[in-house]
Amino acid sequence: MTQRTLLLTGASRGIGHATAKLFHDNGWRVITVSRQAFSPRCPWGGAEDHVQLDLGDIDRLGEGIADIRRRLDDGPLHALVNNAGISPKQPDGSRLGVLDTPYDTWLAVLNVNLVSTALLAKGLIGSLAAGKGAIVNVTSIAGSRVHPYAGVAYAASKAALLTLTREMASEFAPLGVRTNAISPGEINTAILSPGNAAFAERQVPLRRLGTPAEVAATIFFLCSEAASYVNGAELHINGGQHV
Ligand SMILES: NC(=O)c1ccc[n+]([C@@H]2O[C@H](COP(=O)([O-])OP(=O)(O)OC[C@H]3O[C@@H](n4cnc5c(N)ncnc54)[C@H](OP(=O)(O)O)[C@@H]3O)[C@@H](O)[C@H]2O)c1
């Protein structure tokens, strides 16, 4: 069988790191995107499969996409996972509300969490169509309710990312490309605030944080043949927090 290829944004830690590892362990080639340089401690690929790119720098995104296409060498892309995200907070870890959020924070959050996702998919749609690929966008429980730690720009970006997922699912499915979203709740990564674990123990029916590996498993499912008729869905990975 020919090797399948994943392009994953935000692979340097957290959910992205667990996702890269799972796909690699299942025989996929994993091409990663993040601001940091490739770390030789990562067990998958090598520097030649890592694109160092700031997704918030929209003016340079075209160059980054050209670089990714060069690494694909005109071959198909079987999955695009838009996982990179930022969630700016106050210095003490508390949330940024409407009254606290400056314009440059709005721009940075929307560019990284939303706009770059649309532009990346636009730039790679030919490769995705050739691979009958799957796109997974990482939204958040904060996109559907006010969250004690996630700020307003983050929440608005994730709500819009779900809308973008719906648009992509409609527009790309005739090309053979499925698009879905996964919406994590409280997952144990560096993006959390200090109070998140105690919050999860009180508010989440399963009474604990989720793990990056549990999120990665759902992303893997959506990119597999097992999900071949799943398109335009948002899967909740939150221990029942949304009920
Ligand atoms: N953890 C949770 O509880 C939770 C809940 C709901 C949703 N999510 C979502 O899940 C996704 C992953 O979150 P996480 O918790 O794993 O976060 P994380 O540990 O903070 O990791 C974020 C990743 O995104 C990359 N990244 C950030 N800004 C970037 C930029 N401008 N350009 C390129 N890459 C960038 C980071 O790499 P570099 O620093 O190297 O650039 C890093 O690999 C995010 O979209 C987040 O919103 C997480």
The ligand as an SDF file (V2000), in Angstrom:
LIG
                    3D

 48 52  0  0  0  0  0  0  0  0999 V2000
   -5.9830   21.9130   25.4900 N   0  0  0  0  0  0  0  0  0  0  0  0
   -7.2620   22.1480   25.5180 C   0  0  0  0  0  0  0  0  0  0  0  0
   -7.9040   21.9790   26.5620 O   0  0  0  0  0  0  0  0  0  0  0  0
   -7.9980   22.5990   24.2880 C   0  0  0  0  0  0  0  0  0  0  0  0
   -9.3850   22.7620   24.3870 C   0  0  0  0  0  0  0  0  0  0  0  0
  -10.0930   23.1560   23.2700 C   0  0  0  0  0  0  0  0  0  0  0  0
   -9.4290   23.3830   22.0830 C   0  0  0  0  0  0  0  0  0  0  0  0
   -8.0840   23.2290   22.0080 N   0  0  0  0  0  0  0  0  0  0  0  0
   -7.4400   23.4880   20.7250 C   0  0  0  0  0  0  0  0  0  0  0  0
   -6.5760   22.4270   20.3850 O   0  0  0  0  0  0  0  0  0  0  0  0
   -5.5000   22.9220   19.5840 C   0  0  0  0  0  0  0  0  0  0  0  0
   -4.1800   22.4720   20.1800 C   0  0  0  0  0  0  0  0  0  0  0  0
   -4.1360   22.9630   21.4940 O   0  0  0  0  0  0  0  0  0  0  0  0
   -3.0580   22.5100   22.5830 P   0  0  0  0  0  0  0  0  0  0  0  0
   -3.7630   22.5450   23.8790 O   0  0  0  0  0  0  0  0  0  0  0  0
   -2.3500   21.2920   22.1350 O   0  0  0  0  0  0  0  0  0  0  0  0
   -2.1270   23.8040   22.5110 O   0  0  0  0  0  0  0  0  0  0  0  0
   -0.5840   24.0380   22.8040 P   0  0  0  0  0  0  0  0  0  0  0  0
   -0.0460   22.9640   23.6910 O   0  0  0  0  0  0  0  0  0  0  0  0
   -0.4770   25.4500   23.2450 O   0  0  0  0  0  0  0  0  0  0  0  0
    0.0380   23.8710   21.3370 O   0  0  0  0  0  0  0  0  0  0  0  0
   -0.2830   24.7630   20.3150 C   0  0  0  0  0  0  0  0  0  0  0  0
    0.4600   24.4000   19.0650 C   0  0  0  0  0  0  0  0  0  0  0  0
    0.1750   25.3900   18.0600 O   0  0  0  0  0  0  0  0  0  0  0  0
    1.3890   25.8920   17.5220 C   0  0  0  0  0  0  0  0  0  0  0  0
    1.2420   27.2980   17.1810 N   0  0  0  0  0  0  0  0  0  0  0  0
    0.8160   28.3010   17.9850 C   0  0  0  0  0  0  0  0  0  0  0  0
    0.8260   29.4660   17.3420 N   0  0  0  0  0  0  0  0  0  0  0  0
    1.2810   29.2070   16.0850 C   0  0  0  0  0  0  0  0  0  0  0  0
    1.5480   30.0170   14.9480 C   0  0  0  0  0  0  0  0  0  0  0  0
    1.3550   31.3480   14.9580 N   0  0  0  0  0  0  0  0  0  0  0  0
    2.0080   29.4210   13.8230 N   0  0  0  0  0  0  0  0  0  0  0  0
    2.2340   28.0820   13.7910 C   0  0  0  0  0  0  0  0  0  0  0  0
    1.9940   27.2700   14.8420 N   0  0  0  0  0  0  0  0  0  0  0  0
    1.5510   27.8290   15.9680 C   0  0  0  0  0  0  0  0  0  0  0  0
    2.4240   25.6890   18.6430 C   0  0  0  0  0  0  0  0  0  0  0  0
    3.7200   25.5260   18.1210 O   0  0  0  0  0  0  0  0  0  0  0  0
    4.8510   26.6900   18.1580 P   0  0  0  0  0  0  0  0  0  0  0  0
    4.7760   27.3430   19.4950 O   0  0  0  0  0  0  0  0  0  0  0  0
    6.1110   25.9460   17.8670 O   0  0  0  0  0  0  0  0  0  0  0  0
    4.4860   27.5940   17.0250 O   0  0  0  0  0  0  0  0  0  0  0  0
    1.9600   24.3790   19.2640 C   0  0  0  0  0  0  0  0  0  0  0  0
    2.5220   23.2840   18.5680 O   0  0  0  0  0  0  0  0  0  0  0  0
   -5.6640   24.4450   19.5300 C   0  0  0  0  0  0  0  0  0  0  0  0
   -6.3100   24.8090   18.3480 O   0  0  0  0  0  0  0  0  0  0  0  0
   -6.5590   24.7240   20.7260 C   0  0  0  0  0  0  0  0  0  0  0  0
   -7.3120   25.8950   20.5450 O   0  0  0  0  0  0  0  0  0  0  0  0
   -7.3360   22.8490   23.0890 C   0  0  0  0  0  0  0  0  0  0  0  0
  1  2  1  0
  2  3  2  0
  2  4  1  0
  4  5  1  0
  4 48  2  0
  5  6  2  0
  6  7  1  0
  7  8  2  0
  8  9  1  0
  8 48  1  0
  9 10  1  0
  9 46  1  0
 10 11  1  0
 11 12  1  0
 11 44  1  0
 12 13  1  0
 13 14  1  0
 14 15  2  0
 14 16  1  0
 14 17  1  0
 17 18  1  0
 18 19  2  0
 18 20  1  0
 18 21  1  0
 21 22  1  0
 22 23  1  0
 23 24  1  0
 23 42  1  0
 24 25  1  0
 25 26  1  0
 25 36  1  0
 26 27  1  0
 26 35  1  0
 27 28  2  0
 28 29  1  0
 29 30  1  0
 29 35  2  0
 30 31  1  0
 30 32  2  0
 32 33  1  0
 33 34  2  0
 34 35  1  0
 36 37  1  0
 36 42  1  0
 37 38  1  0
 38 39  2  0
 38 40  1  0
 38 41  1  0
 42 43  1  0
 44 45  1  0
 44 46  1  0
 46 47  1  0
M  CHG  2   8   1  16  -1
M  END
$$$$
